Amino acid sequence: MLQPILRLALPSPLRRLFDYLPPVGIAVSSLKPGMRLRVPFGRREIVGVLVEIVDHSDVPPAKLKPALEALDSQPPLPPELFKLCLWTAQYYQHSLGDTFSWALPVLLRQGEPAETRQERFWHAAKGARPEDPRLSRAPRQREALKTIAQHPHGVAHSLVSQLQLSKDSLDQLLQKGMLRTETRRSHDIKRHQGSWLLQPELPLNQEQRAAFEAINAGLDGFQTFLLAGVTGSGKTEVYLQLIHQVLEAGKQALVLIPEINLGPQTLARFEKRFNARIALLHSNVNDRERLDAWLAARDGEADIIIGTRSALFTPMKNPGLIILDEEHDASYKQQEGLRYHARDLAVVRARQENLPILLGSATPSLESLQNAHSGRYALLKLTQRAGGAQAPRFLRLDVKSRPLDSGISGPLQQAMAQTLAAGQQVLVFLNRRGFAPSLLCHDCGWISQCPRCDARMTLHQRHNELRCHHCGHAERPLHSCPDCNKLDLRPVGAGTERAEERLGTIFPDYPVLRIDRDSTARKGSMEQLLTTINRGEPCLLVGTQMLAKGHHFPRVTLVAILDADGGLFSADFRASERMAQLIVQVAGRAGRAEEPGKVIIQTHLADHPLLVQLTEQGYFAFADQALSERRAAGLPPFSHLALLRAEAQKPGQAEDFLDQACSQAEQLLEQLGISGVELLGPVPAPMERRAGRFRAQLLLQGNARAPLHKLMGVWIPLVEALPGSRTVRWSLDVDPIDLF
């Protein structure tokens, strides 16, 4: 009989599987795909995932090593998620072993048991008394027994030292039969009891009711719903009422959010509404908490799972609904390693598991809108703000030839003063961190450049340093110009730090709160800022796009956008879509309660057709126009892209590698008779040098997905075998969202 061979996916960038013999003493019949095995790999031992059992190998039998041990009695990943990982690796042309690494919590990758934590508990034995004569000369044991007896549910072993109990005393009491131990879960499962609701549901308006009923009618099978609701239209209330229906049916809901910072806020809202077990999964929870939440979801002990993009791979025992909030957000696209898009994969998962999926946004991506127009998604619109709040009014403020004070014009300062005097709040949006985007010599024109990137360094005055936002390089600002030695070095342009400082001078009687990645880096700082804002006292909020995402500020009635021109002249074809989404999302923070809101957009291009259309006709008119332009130009979503990026330490190296890859692809297109795929490049990346490496890229564009993927399936293994693939870093990005 042929020796069975285990084919494993190992955490390696290599797009191949590795063959091993079964572990000694293990029945092959007990091994199932998806189980983890510890195997020798070079001089190390690593954890791999069993993909299949075959009866032959291309490796000579004498060279095959046995696996060391099986780590699971059942696969930790249920069959549906195992299948999703296979699909993901194949679609994104990524190593299967590395794909499993993205899907599994860190501790499972390291070989920890895929079981909820068990802990040892100390209990007083029945009838054991501190007055027992055997303890008359053992005061420490007597005190230990007294302490343990005060805890009828037992004392966890991890708390023994905190209670100042000696391990020797406990062991001696155990030998005397006065204590007993048991091993059990550290947290007992809380069974659900009573109503699912802790708070009554809010009444739905006509549009919300229609959306709720349409989705509720489709909860028993796969369908993709796109809920396009203006900011403040009550999308979250629709989510909450649908989740209530899912819970009543005994099923679980998975809710994906774009940013970690929205996690506590979302969690608080769900905890107020539901008497349910809620698990939170994102990169800021520690490895142990993440594994516990992951296992609770898998075993049906969490009713609602909330998380950022990686939570997409969380298993659910009784899945009922997937909700993806702010579906347009670029944070859903992983930009390193496995470059997946959580929105697209969530739809694939919902289809594989026959679940409904709800994508929500005030500014849906053009891809999702096109899917809705073509009938693949059901489009549901909410055009009115909930609770009778009015949509904000837009004003385009032409700042050509007006003096700007740290980026703020005179008319804008007046509007801010009026708003604050009325006891309301002002939100100032500027998508640039730091004090100033560059440092300039007023005498010779020298500008602070990053020594490792083709980029300028930003002045961060609070930390007295110049910092590159692309590679992280930082240095102290110079006192004199390195080119002409003059002392007149000036910060040019305005970032959030400069706007914060200037507004504090102009409005000394009001607090100025800055919200960007620098000011919220410390744990709990975002919550503190939100608490201050939610007190409702007049203040100024200054921040980057972090302010645009899902926050509810009832007292903000004026939103000021300091510079709206950045997205109008970018080389990236998606820049105008992103700019429109950002303007609408930021504007949506204004006038969400009784007072009407106003949005002032400072621009040097007040008559630009895109800005005029967006502010006068709204996002959907802009989106229709943008889609017709994309169709005419043959750009996504009317074509499909893949980007082969390469970077090397010497100029020209990356282009040479991509030239070889391009030649291979051209030959394959001819050999396989594939049409409708174009190769564009190779060309240097828009920022050619980054973090000391020279970058280039080759773009593949296909009229349809099938021929593009047929080419990549044959081509990428050949690219991996190119001689240059070892001397350059390269990666493939399928469906890239930026070409930078």
C-alpha positions in Angstrom: 0.0 0.0 0.0 1.3 3.5 -0.9 2.5 5.7 2.0 0.1 8.6 2.5 1.7 12.0 2.1 0.5 15.1 4.0 0.5 18.3 1.8 0.8 21.3 4.1 0.6 25.1 3.7 3.5 26.7 5.7 3.8 30.4 6.7 6.1 31.3 3.9 5.9 33.7 0.9 6.5 30.8 -1.5 3.4 30.0 -3.5 3.6 26.2 -3.1 2.7 23.4 -0.7 5.2 21.2 1.3 5.1 17.4 1.6 5.6 15.5 4.9 5.0 12.0 6.2 2.4 11.6 9.0 3.6 12.0 12.6 4.7 8.8 14.2 1.9 6.9 16.0 -0.9 9.0 14.5 -3.7 7.3 12.5 -3.9 9.1 9.1 -7.7 8.6 9.2 -7.8 11.1 12.2 -6.2 13.9 10.1 -8.5 16.3 8.3 -7.8 19.3 6.0 -7.5 22.5 8.1 -5.8 20.8 11.1 -2.5 22.3 12.3 0.7 20.2 12.5 4.1 21.1 13.9 6.8 20.3 11.4 10.6 20.6 11.0 11.5 23.3 8.5 15.2 23.7 8.0 16.7 24.2 11.5 13.3 25.4 12.9 10.0 24.0 13.9 7.0 25.7 12.5 3.2 25.3 12.5 1.6 24.4 9.1 -2.0 23.8 8.0 -3.0 20.5 6.4 -4.5 21.1 2.9 -4.8 17.5 1.5 -3.6 13.9 1.9 -2.2 12.4 -1.3 -0.5 9.1 -2.2 2.5 10.5 -4.2 5.1 13.2 -4.0 7.7 14.8 -6.4 10.1 14.7 -3.5 12.2 11.4 -3.3 10.8 9.2 -0.4 14.1 9.3 1.4 14.0 13.0 1.7 10.5 13.3 3.2 10.5 14.0 6.9 7.6 13.1 9.2 5.6 15.9 10.8 6.3 16.1 14.6 2.8 16.3 16.0 -0.8 17.1 15.2 -2.0 20.1 17.3 -5.7 19.7 16.8 -8.3 16.9 17.1 -10.7 19.1 15.0 -9.7 21.8 12.4 -9.8 25.2 14.1 -11.1 26.8 10.9 -14.5 25.5 9.9 -14.9 24.2 6.4 -16.4 27.4 5.1 -13.5 29.6 6.2 -11.0 27.0 5.0 -12.7 27.2 1.6 -12.6 31.0 1.8 -8.8 30.9 2.4 -8.3 28.7 -0.6 -10.3 31.1 -2.8 -8.5 34.2 -1.4 -5.0 32.7 -2.0 -6.0 31.8 -5.6 -7.7 35.1 -6.4 -5.0 37.4 -5.0 -2.2 35.1 -6.3 -0.8 34.8 -2.8 1.0 32.1 -0.8 -1.7 29.8 0.8 0.4 29.3 4.0 0.6 33.1 4.4 -3.1 33.4 3.7 -3.8 31.0 6.6 -1.5 33.2 8.8 -3.7 36.2 8.1 -6.8 34.3 8.9 -5.7 32.7 12.1 -5.1 34.5 15.4 -1.4 34.9 16.3 -1.5 32.4 19.2 -2.9 29.7 16.9 -0.2 30.3 14.4 2.3 29.7 17.3 0.7 26.4 18.1 -1.5 27.3 21.2 -4.5 25.0 21.7 -7.6 26.1 19.8 -9.6 25.9 23.0 -10.9 28.4 25.5 -8.5 28.9 28.3 -8.7 26.5 31.2 -7.4 27.5 34.6 -6.7 25.7 37.9 -9.0 26.8 40.8 -8.4 26.2 44.5 -11.5 25.2 46.7 -11.8 24.5 50.4 -12.6 20.8 50.9 -16.0 19.9 52.4 -15.7 20.0 56.2 -12.2 21.6 56.3 -12.0 24.1 59.2 -9.2 26.6 60.1 -9.6 25.4 63.8 -8.4 21.9 62.8 -5.7 20.7 65.3 -3.5 19.7 62.4 -3.1 23.5 61.6 -2.4 24.6 65.2 1.3 24.9 64.4 0.9 26.1 60.8 -0.3 29.7 60.9 0.3 30.3 57.2 -1.7 27.2 56.2 -4.5 28.3 58.6 -4.7 31.8 57.0 -4.6 30.3 53.5 -7.5 28.0 54.3 -9.5 31.0 55.7 -8.9 33.0 52.6 -9.8 30.2 50.2 -13.0 29.4 52.2 -14.1 33.0 51.7 -14.4 32.3 47.9 -17.2 29.7 47.3 -16.5 29.7 43.5 -12.8 29.0 44.1 -9.6 31.1 43.7 -8.0 31.1 40.3 -4.3 30.0 40.4 -3.3 33.2 38.7 -4.6 35.2 41.7 -2.8 33.3 44.4 0.1 35.7 44.6 -2.2 38.8 44.7 -3.9 37.3 47.7 -0.5 36.8 49.3 -1.0 33.0 49.5 2.1 30.8 49.6 2.2 28.0 47.0 3.8 25.7 49.6 1.0 26.2 52.1 -1.6 25.4 49.4 0.2 22.2 48.4 0.5 21.1 52.0 -3.3 21.8 52.5 -3.9 19.7 49.4 -1.9 16.8 50.8 -3.9 17.0 54.0 -7.2 16.8 52.1 -8.3 20.3 53.2 -8.2 21.8 49.8 -9.2 20.4 46.4 -8.5 21.7 42.9 -10.4 21.7 39.7 -9.5 22.8 36.1 -12.2 24.8 34.3 -12.8 27.8 32.1 -11.7 31.0 33.7 -15.0 32.6 32.6 -18.2 30.7 32.7 -20.4 31.1 29.6 -23.1 33.6 30.2 -26.3 32.2 28.8 -28.6 34.6 27.2 -31.7 35.3 29.3 -34.7 37.5 28.9 -35.2 40.2 26.2 -32.4 40.9 23.7 -33.1 44.6 24.1 -31.8 46.8 26.9 -33.2 50.0 25.3 -36.3 50.4 23.2 -35.8 50.7 19.4 -36.1 54.1 17.8 -39.1 54.7 15.5 -38.0 54.4 11.8 -39.0 56.9 9.2 -40.6 55.8 5.9 -37.3 55.3 4.1 -35.6 53.5 7.0 -38.7 51.2 7.3 -38.7 50.3 3.6 -34.9 49.5 3.8 -35.3 47.5 7.0 -38.2 45.5 5.5 -36.4 44.8 2.2 -33.4 43.4 4.0 -35.4 41.6 6.7 -37.3 39.7 4.0 -33.9 38.5 2.6 -32.4 37.3 5.9 -32.7 33.6 4.9 -30.2 33.5 2.0 -27.4 35.3 0.1 -28.1 38.7 -1.3 -26.0 41.9 -1.3 -27.7 45.1 -0.2 -26.2 48.5 -0.7 -27.6 51.0 1.9 -26.8 54.4 0.5 -27.9 56.9 3.1 -26.9 60.5 3.4 -24.8 61.3 6.5 -27.1 61.4 9.6 -29.9 59.4 7.9 -30.0 56.7 10.6 -28.2 53.8 8.9 -26.9 52.6 12.2 -30.5 52.3 13.6 -31.4 50.1 10.5 -28.3 47.9 11.4 -29.4 47.6 15.0 -32.9 46.6 14.2 -31.8 44.0 11.7 -29.3 42.6 14.2 -32.2 42.3 16.7 -34.1 40.1 14.1 -30.9 38.0 13.6 -30.5 37.5 17.4 -34.2 36.5 17.8 -33.6 33.8 15.1 -30.7 32.4 17.3 -28.0 33.5 14.9 -24.8 35.7 15.0 -24.0 39.0 13.3 -20.6 40.2 12.1 -20.2 44.0 11.9 -17.1 45.3 10.2 -15.9 48.9 10.8 -13.1 50.7 9.0 -11.1 52.2 11.9 -9.9 51.0 15.3 -10.9 54.4 16.7 -14.6 53.7 15.9 -14.4 50.4 17.9 -15.1 51.8 21.5 -17.8 54.1 20.2 -19.6 51.3 18.2 -19.2 48.9 21.1 -20.7 51.4 23.5 -23.7 51.9 21.2 -24.3 48.1 20.8 -23.8 47.4 24.6 -26.4 50.1 25.4 -28.9 48.5 23.0 -28.4 44.8 23.4 -28.5 42.2 26.2 -26.0 40.2 24.2 -22.5 38.8 24.3 -20.3 41.1 22.1 -16.8 40.3 21.0 -14.5 43.1 19.8 -11.6 42.1 17.4 -9.0 44.6 16.1 -5.2 45.0 16.2 -5.3 46.9 19.5 -6.6 44.0 21.6 -3.8 41.7 22.9 -3.2 38.2 21.4 -4.9 36.4 24.2 -8.1 38.6 24.1 -8.2 38.2 20.4 -8.0 34.4 20.6 -10.7 34.3 23.3 -13.0 36.5 21.2 -12.3 34.4 18.1 -13.0 31.1 19.9 -16.2 32.6 21.5 -17.5 33.5 18.0 -16.5 30.0 16.6 -18.3 28.2 19.5 -21.4 30.3 19.3 -20.6 32.1 22.6 -20.5 35.6 21.1 -23.7 36.9 19.6 -22.3 40.0 17.9 -18.8 40.3 16.5 -17.4 43.8 15.8 -14.1 44.3 14.2 -11.8 45.9 11.6 -11.0 44.3 8.2 -9.1 41.2 9.7 -12.3 40.3 11.7 -13.7 39.1 8.3 -11.9 35.8 8.9 -13.7 35.2 12.3 -15.6 31.9 12.3 -19.2 31.9 13.4 -21.1 28.8 14.6 -24.5 30.2 13.5 -23.9 33.0 11.0 -26.9 35.2 10.2 -25.8 38.5 8.8 -22.6 40.4 7.7 -22.7 44.2 7.9 -19.9 46.4 6.5 -20.2 50.0 7.5 -18.6 52.8 5.5 -18.0 50.3 2.7 -16.2 53.0 0.5 -13.4 53.4 3.1 -9.8 52.7 1.8 -9.0 51.1 5.2 -10.7 47.9 4.1 -7.9 47.3 1.6 -4.9 45.6 3.1 -1.8 47.3 1.7 1.0 44.8 2.6 1.4 41.1 2.6 -1.9 39.6 1.5 -3.4 42.6 -0.3 -7.1 41.6 0.0 -10.1 43.9 0.1 -12.3 43.1 3.1 -15.5 44.4 1.3 -15.0 42.2 -1.7 -14.0 39.1 0.4 -17.0 39.7 2.7 -19.3 39.4 -0.3 -17.6 36.2 -1.4 -17.9 34.8 2.2 -21.6 35.7 2.3 -22.2 33.9 -1.0 -20.3 30.8 0.1 -22.2 30.6 3.4 -25.5 31.7 1.9 -25.8 34.8 4.1 -27.2 38.3 3.4 -24.6 41.1 3.5 -25.3 44.7 4.0 -22.9 47.4 2.7 -23.6 50.9 4.1 -22.2 54.3 3.2 -23.2 57.9 2.6 -20.7 57.9 -0.3 -20.7 54.5 -1.8 -17.6 53.5 -3.9 -18.1 53.7 -7.7 -17.5 49.9 -7.8 -20.5 49.2 -5.5 -22.7 51.7 -7.3 -21.9 50.1 -10.6 -22.8 46.7 -9.1 -26.1 48.2 -7.9 -26.8 49.6 -11.4 -26.1 46.3 -13.0 -28.5 44.5 -10.6 -25.8 42.5 -8.7 -26.6 44.5 -5.5 -30.0 45.7 -4.3 -29.8 49.5 -3.9 -31.7 51.0 -0.9 -31.5 54.8 -0.5 -32.0 57.0 2.6 -32.3 60.6 1.4 -33.5 62.3 4.6 -31.7 62.9 7.8 -33.2 61.1 10.8 -35.2 63.1 13.4 -36.0 65.9 11.0 -32.4 67.3 11.0 -31.7 69.4 7.9 -28.9 68.7 5.3 -26.0 71.2 5.7 -25.7 74.2 3.3 -22.5 74.3 1.2 -20.6 77.6 0.5 -17.6 77.6 -1.8 -15.3 80.3 -0.6 -13.0 81.6 -3.3 -9.7 82.4 -1.6 -7.8 83.6 -4.7 -5.8 86.7 -3.9 -7.2 86.7 -0.3 -4.6 86.8 2.5 -4.6 83.5 4.5 -3.6 83.4 8.2 -2.1 79.9 8.7 -4.5 78.7 5.9 -7.5 80.5 7.4 -9.2 83.3 5.5 -10.9 86.4 7.1 -14.5 85.5 6.1 -14.0 82.0 7.6 -12.7 83.5 10.9 -15.8 85.6 11.1 -18.1 82.6 10.5 -16.2 80.7 13.2 -16.6 83.6 15.7 -20.4 83.8 15.1 -20.8 80.0 15.6 -18.8 80.0 18.8 -20.6 83.1 20.1 -23.9 81.2 19.5 -22.6 78.4 21.9 -22.0 75.9 19.1 -19.0 73.9 17.9 -16.8 74.3 14.8 -15.0 71.5 13.0 -11.9 72.5 10.9 -10.8 69.9 8.5 -7.2 69.8 7.1 -5.9 66.5 5.8 -2.2 67.3 6.6 -0.6 66.4 9.9 2.2 68.3 11.5 2.9 72.1 11.7 4.0 72.7 8.1 4.4 70.5 5.1 7.9 71.8 4.4 10.7 74.0 5.7 12.0 76.5 3.1 15.1 78.8 2.9 13.7 82.3 2.1 17.1 83.3 0.6 18.0 80.4 -1.8 14.8 78.3 -2.0 16.2 75.1 -0.4 13.4 72.8 0.8 13.7 70.1 3.5 13.8 66.8 1.6 13.8 63.3 3.1 17.3 61.7 2.5 15.6 58.3 1.9 12.5 59.3 -0.2 11.5 61.6 -3.1 9.4 63.5 -0.6 9.5 66.6 1.5 9.8 66.3 5.3 7.0 67.8 7.5 7.8 70.1 10.4 6.4 68.8 13.7 6.9 71.8 16.0 5.6 70.2 19.2 8.3 67.5 19.0 10.8 69.9 17.3 11.6 67.5 14.4 11.3 67.1 10.7 9.5 63.9 9.9 8.9 62.0 6.7 5.3 60.6 6.6 6.3 58.0 4.0 9.3 56.2 5.7 9.2 57.6 9.2 12.7 59.1 9.0 13.0 62.0 11.6 15.7 64.6 12.4 16.1 67.8 14.2 15.4 71.0 12.2 18.5 72.9 11.0 19.3 76.4 12.3 20.8 77.5 9.0 20.3 76.6 5.4 22.7 73.7 4.3 23.1 75.3 0.9 23.6 79.0 1.6 24.2 79.1 5.4 21.6 81.9 5.8 19.4 81.7 8.9 16.0 82.6 7.3 14.3 79.1 7.3 10.5 79.4 7.2 7.8 76.8 7.7 5.6 76.8 4.5 2.0 75.7 4.3 -0.2 74.7 7.2 -0.8 71.4 8.9 -3.1 70.5 11.8 -0.5 71.6 14.5 -0.2 75.1 12.9 -4.0 75.5 12.5 -4.4 74.4 16.2 -1.8 76.9 17.4 -3.2 79.8 15.3 -6.9 79.1 16.2 -5.8 79.1 19.9 -4.4 82.6 19.4 -7.4 83.9 17.5 -10.0 82.4 19.8 -8.3 82.4 23.3 -11.6 81.9 25.2 -12.4 78.6 23.5 -10.7 75.2 23.7 -9.0 73.9 20.5 -9.0 70.1 20.2 -6.7 68.5 17.6 -7.7 65.0 16.4 -5.1 63.3 14.1 -2.8 60.3 14.3 -0.3 62.2 16.5 -2.7 63.5 19.1 -4.5 60.1 19.5 -1.5 57.8 19.6 -1.7 57.3 23.4 -4.2 54.7 24.6 -7.5 56.3 25.7 -6.6 59.7 24.2 -9.3 59.5 21.5 -12.0 58.6 24.2 -10.9 61.6 26.3 -11.2 64.0 23.3 -14.7 62.6 22.3 -15.9 63.0 25.9 -14.8 66.6 25.9 -16.6 67.2 22.6 -19.8 65.5 23.7 -20.2 67.8 26.7 -21.5 70.1 24.0 -19.6 73.3 25.2 -18.4 75.6 22.4 -15.0 74.6 21.1 -13.0 74.1 17.9 -12.1 70.7 16.6 -9.1 70.5 14.2 -8.3 67.3 12.5 -7.6 65.1 9.5 -9.8 62.4 7.9 -10.1 60.7 11.3 -12.8 63.2 12.0 -14.8 62.2 8.9 -15.5 58.6 9.9 -18.8 57.9 11.5 -18.6 60.3 14.5 -21.7 62.0 15.8 -21.1 65.5 17.0 -24.6 67.0 17.8 -23.3 70.5 18.6 -21.1 71.0 15.5 -22.9 73.4 13.2 -20.0 74.8 11.1 -17.6 72.6 9.2 -14.6 74.4 7.5 -12.6 72.6 4.9 -9.4 74.6 4.6 -8.1 73.2 1.3 -10.3 71.3 -1.1 -8.0 71.6 -4.2 -5.7 68.6 -3.6 -7.8 65.9 -5.3 -8.5 68.0 -8.4 -5.2 67.6 -10.2 -3.8 64.2 -9.0 -2.2 61.6 -11.3 -4.4 58.9 -9.6 -7.7 58.4 -11.4 -9.4 57.7 -8.1 -8.3 61.0 -6.5 -11.5 62.9 -7.4 -13.7 60.1 -6.0 -11.8 60.1 -2.7 -11.9 63.9 -2.5 -15.7 63.9 -3.1 -16.2 61.2 -0.5 -14.1 63.1 2.0 -15.9 66.4 1.5 -19.3 64.8 1.9 -18.3 62.7 4.9 -16.7 65.7 6.7 -19.7 67.9 5.8 -21.9 65.3 7.3 -20.7 66.1 10.8 -22.5 69.4 10.6 -26.0 70.1 11.8 -26.9 66.6 12.9 -29.3 67.8 15.7 -31.8 70.7 15.8 -29.6 73.5 14.6 -29.0 73.6 10.8 -25.4 73.1 9.6 -23.2 75.0 7.3 -20.1 73.9 5.3 -17.5 76.4 4.1 -15.1 75.0 1.5 -12.0 77.2 0.9 -10.8 76.8 -2.6 -8.8 78.5 -5.3 -11.0 76.8 -7.9 -14.5 77.8 -6.8 -15.9 77.3 -10.3 -14.4 73.9 -10.9 -17.2 71.7 -12.4 -16.5 68.9 -9.9 -16.9 71.1 -6.9 -19.9 72.9 -8.3 -21.7 69.6 -9.1 -20.8 68.0 -5.7 -22.0 71.0 -3.6 -25.1 71.9 -5.7 -26.4 68.5 -6.8 -24.9 66.1 -4.3 -22.7 63.0 -4.2 -24.9 60.8 -6.4 -24.9 63.3 -9.3 -21.1 63.4 -9.0 -20.9 59.6 -8.9 -23.0 59.2 -12.1 -20.8 61.7 -13.9 -17.6 60.0 -12.7 -19.0 56.5 -13.8 -19.7 57.8 -17.3 -16.1 59.2 -17.5 -14.7 55.9 -16.2 -16.7 54.0 -18.8 -15.5 56.2 -21.6 -11.8 55.8 -20.4 -12.1 52.0 -19.8 -11.1 52.4 -16.2 -12.4 50.4 -13.2 -15.1 49.4 -12.5 -15.4 48.9 -16.3 -12.0 47.1 -16.4 -9.9 45.1 -14.0 -6.3 45.9 -12.8 -3.4 44.1 -11.3 -0.2 45.9 -10.3 3.2 44.2 -10.1 5.4 46.4 -7.9 9.2 46.0 -7.5 11.8 47.8 -5.4 15.6 47.5 -5.2 18.6 49.1 -3.6 20.1 50.2 -7.0 18.6 52.4 -9.7 17.4 50.4 -12.7 17.3 47.0 -10.9 13.6 47.0 -10.3 12.8 48.0 -14.0 15.1 45.3 -15.3 13.3 42.7 -13.2 9.9 44.0 -14.4 11.1 44.0 -18.0 11.8 40.3 -17.8 8.4 39.7 -16.2 6.8 41.8 -18.9 8.5 39.7 -21.7 7.2 36.5 -20.0 3.7 37.9 -19.8 3.7 39.0 -23.5 4.9 35.4 -24.5 2.1 33.8 -22.4 -0.6 36.1 -23.9 0.4 34.8 -27.3 0.9 31.1 -26.3 -2.4 31.0 -24.4 -4.3 33.0 -27.0 -5.6 35.5 -24.4 -7.0 38.7 -25.7 -8.3 41.8 -23.9 -5.3 42.2 -21.5 -2.9 45.1 -21.8 0.5 45.5 -20.2 1.4 49.1 -19.3 5.0 49.7 -18.3 7.2 49.0 -16.6 7.6 52.6 -15.4 9.1 54.2 -12.3 6.6 54.5 -9.4 5.1 58.0 -8.9 7.4 58.3 -5.9 10.4 56.5 -7.3 12.6 56.4 -4.2 11.0 55.5 -0.9 12.8 54.4 2.3 16.1 54.2 0.4 14.8 51.8 -2.3 14.1 52.5 -5.9 10.6 51.5 -7.0 9.0 50.6 -10.4 5.7 49.0 -11.4 4.0 47.1 -14.3 0.2 47.5 -14.7 -2.0 44.8 -16.2 -5.4 45.9 -17.4 -8.1 43.5 -18.5 -11.5 44.1 -20.1 -12.8 41.1 -18.1 -11.6 39.3 -14.9 -11.4 35.8 -16.4 -8.6 36.4 -19.0 -6.6 38.5 -16.6 -6.7 35.8 -13.9 -6.0 33.1 -16.4 -2.8 34.9 -17.3 -1.8 35.6 -13.7 -2.3 31.9 -12.7 0.4 30.8 -15.2 2.6 33.9 -15.1 3.2 34.5 -11.3 4.9 31.1 -10.7 7.3 31.9 -13.6 7.9 35.4 -12.2 8.8 33.7 -8.9 11.4 31.6 -10.7 13.1 34.6 -12.4 16.7 35.1 -11.4 16.0 38.7 -10.4 13.2 37.6 -8.0 15.8 37.0 -5.2 17.5 40.4 -5.6 14.4 42.6 -5.7 11.4 42.9 -3.4 8.3 42.4 -5.5 4.6 42.0 -4.8 1.4 41.6 -6.8 -1.6 43.8 -6.0 -4.8 42.4 -7.5 -7.6 45.2 -7.7 -5.2 47.9 -6.4 -6.9 51.0 -5.0 -3.9 53.2 -5.5 -1.2 53.2 -8.1 1.3 55.0 -5.8 
